[in-house]
């Protein structure tokens, strides 16, 4: 059987699998891992997230517009 999915549909399906693992725990983790690996195999490497956060310099924040308080 062959099913064609867009990248967005694959990402949504993997998110649903993630929710199922969080709800079902170890009972569904192995099956979920196999399915998620098959679904994402053609998507390429995941985007890298930088380990160290980048903060604005204090001088940059001084010129920023103030937020209004309610």
C-alpha positions as CSV (number, residue, x, y, z in Angstrom):
1,X,0.0,0.0,0.0
2,X,1.2,3.5,-0.8
3,X,-0.1,6.7,0.7
4,X,1.1,10.1,-0.5
5,X,1.4,12.8,2.1
6,X,2.7,16.4,2.0
7,X,5.5,17.4,4.4
8,X,3.0,19.3,6.5
9,X,0.7,16.3,6.8
10,X,3.7,14.1,7.8
11,X,4.7,16.6,10.5
12,X,1.1,16.8,11.8
13,X,0.9,13.0,11.9
14,X,4.2,12.7,13.8
15,X,2.9,15.3,16.3
16,X,-0.2,13.1,16.8
17,X,2.0,10.1,17.3
18,X,4.0,12.1,19.9
19,X,0.7,12.9,21.8
20,X,-0.2,9.2,21.7
21,X,3.2,8.3,23.2
22,X,2.7,10.9,26.0
23,X,-0.7,9.5,26.7
24,X,0.1,5.8,26.4
25,X,3.7,5.8,27.7
26,X,5.9,2.9,27.1
27,X,3.0,0.7,25.8
28,X,3.0,2.6,22.5
29,X,6.5,4.1,22.4
30,X,8.2,1.3,20.3
31,X,5.5,1.2,17.7
32,X,5.4,5.0,17.5
33,X,9.2,5.2,17.1
34,X,9.0,2.8,14.1
35,X,6.2,4.7,12.5
36,X,7.7,8.1,13.1
37,X,11.0,7.0,11.6
38,X,9.3,5.6,8.5
39,X,7.3,8.8,8.1
40,X,10.2,11.2,8.4
41,X,12.8,9.2,6.5
42,X,12.5,11.3,3.4
43,X,12.2,14.7,5.1
44,X,16.0,15.2,5.6
45,X,17.8,16.0,8.8
46,X,15.9,17.9,11.5
47,X,16.7,21.5,11.8
48,X,19.4,22.2,14.3
49,X,18.6,24.3,17.3
50,X,21.3,26.5,18.7
51,X,22.4,25.4,22.2
52,X,23.1,28.9,23.6
53,X,20.4,31.5,23.6
54,X,21.1,34.9,22.0
55,X,20.1,37.8,24.1
56,X,19.7,41.4,23.0
57,X,22.2,43.9,24.3
58,X,20.9,46.1,27.0
59,X,21.4,49.2,24.8
60,X,19.1,47.7,22.2
61,X,16.4,47.2,24.8
62,X,16.6,50.8,26.0
63,X,15.4,52.1,22.6
64,X,12.5,49.6,22.3
65,X,9.0,51.0,22.6
66,X,7.4,50.5,26.0
67,X,4.5,48.1,26.3
68,X,1.3,49.5,27.7
69,X,0.1,48.0,31.0
70,X,-3.6,47.2,31.4
